[in-house]
Structure formats: structure tokens, C-alpha cells
Amino acid sequence: MELIFKNKPTLPYGHNDRGKFIPAEKGRRAIFVPSFGVLEKEEVEYLTEAAQEQEDTRLRKGRVSRQKEQLEQVTEAVRHAPNGRRAELARKIAQGGE
């Protein structure tokens, strides 16, 4: 028995591929390539492969951004502050006092 679909579901911008979503795995971020019918399947596959390669190079670098380092330092300072003084210290750091 063979199924024949005569009416394809209409997509907003054409009748090609819907897009692709790859969930996060092995430290990678989730990848979403929306198409809505504009891109063909090969184009969507190419874009997802390129995004996966970018994520792999990001993970290989293993570098921590300067902003993340600074946030970690602020968090540590606030955590080691005595109880009742944490909010005050956080405000002081946020205003550039320390």
C-alpha cells in the first residue's frame, strides 16, 4: 500500500524544507536553523554542519570570556561577605566602588 499526499502543508515562504533543530549535546549549545520553506534541504544541512563546526571550535578553545571572569570574581566576593552585608557589597561593586 502506498500513501499519496496531494496537498502538502503550506509553509509561510515556500514549499522547501521546514528547518532543523538540533538539541544541545556534549557541551554544545542547541542549534536552530529556521527555513519556513525558503531553503532547500541541502542548504539547511550545510548550515547546521557549519554551526556544529563553529560550536566545536568554540569548545576546543576552552577560553573563558573576560566578562565571565569578572562575574565570577564579583560572585565570590559577595559570597564571602558576612551575612547582612552582601547586598550592600553588591551595590558598591555595581556602582564601581571596589
Contacts in CASP RR format, 6 or more apart in sequence:
PFRMAT RR
TARGET T0000
AUTHOR 0000-0000-0000
METHOD contacts of the structure
MODEL  1
MELIFKNKPTLPYGHNDRGKFIPAEKGRRAIFVPSFGVLEKEEVEYLTEA
AQEQEDTRLRKGRVSRQKEQLEQVTEAVRHAPNGRRAELARKIAQGGE
8 15 0 8 1.000
11 18 0 8 1.000
11 35 0 8 1.000
11 36 0 8 1.000
11 37 0 8 1.000
12 36 0 8 1.000
12 37 0 8 1.000
13 36 0 8 1.000
13 37 0 8 1.000
13 38 0 8 1.000
14 36 0 8 1.000
14 37 0 8 1.000
14 38 0 8 1.000
15 37 0 8 1.000
16 35 0 8 1.000
16 37 0 8 1.000
16 38 0 8 1.000
16 39 0 8 1.000
16 40 0 8 1.000
16 41 0 8 1.000
17 35 0 8 1.000
17 37 0 8 1.000
17 39 0 8 1.000
17 40 0 8 1.000
17 41 0 8 1.000
17 43 0 8 1.000
17 44 0 8 1.000
18 35 0 8 1.000
18 36 0 8 1.000
18 37 0 8 1.000
19 33 0 8 1.000
19 34 0 8 1.000
19 35 0 8 1.000
19 36 0 8 1.000
19 37 0 8 1.000
19 39 0 8 1.000
19 44 0 8 1.000
20 31 0 8 1.000
20 32 0 8 1.000
20 33 0 8 1.000
20 35 0 8 1.000
20 44 0 8 1.000
20 45 0 8 1.000
20 48 0 8 1.000
21 30 0 8 1.000
21 31 0 8 1.000
21 32 0 8 1.000
21 33 0 8 1.000
22 30 0 8 1.000
22 31 0 8 1.000
22 32 0 8 1.000
22 48 0 8 1.000
22 52 0 8 1.000
23 30 0 8 1.000
24 30 0 8 1.000
26 59 0 8 1.000
27 59 0 8 1.000
28 52 0 8 1.000
28 55 0 8 1.000
28 56 0 8 1.000
28 59 0 8 1.000
29 55 0 8 1.000
31 48 0 8 1.000
31 51 0 8 1.000
31 52 0 8 1.000
31 55 0 8 1.000
33 39 0 8 1.000
33 44 0 8 1.000
33 47 0 8 1.000
33 48 0 8 1.000
33 51 0 8 1.000
35 43 0 8 1.000
35 44 0 8 1.000
39 47 0 8 1.000
74 90 0 8 1.000
74 93 0 8 1.000
77 89 0 8 1.000
77 93 0 8 1.000
77 98 0 8 1.000
78 86 0 8 1.000
78 89 0 8 1.000
78 90 0 8 1.000
78 93 0 8 1.000
79 86 0 8 1.000
81 89 0 8 1.000
89 98 0 8 1.000
92 98 0 8 1.000
END
